């Protein structure tokens, strides 16, 4: 079964997510921004979600982690929790 390791930053609004994504594009550190801005309990780990398989996350989240380019920040991706900026660290 496929496995992936990903990190994310969860924000309340699309505008906030786009603002943080611009900071990342300008060289800001992902973990630092996650600790400062993310609404998820993973924030204290720099947004690190660890390793997981398909179906453990929401479909919109899985679609990014298991189908899009690795080591690229994708998003904002809207879910019932808010807007995510997602980076897949590795995928098997």
Buried (B, 14 or more C-beta within 10 A) or exposed (E): EEEBBBBBBBBEEEEBBBEBBEBBEEEEEBBEBBBEBBBBEBBEBBBBBEBBEBEEBBEBBBBBBBEBEEEEBBBBBEBEEBBBBBBBBEBE
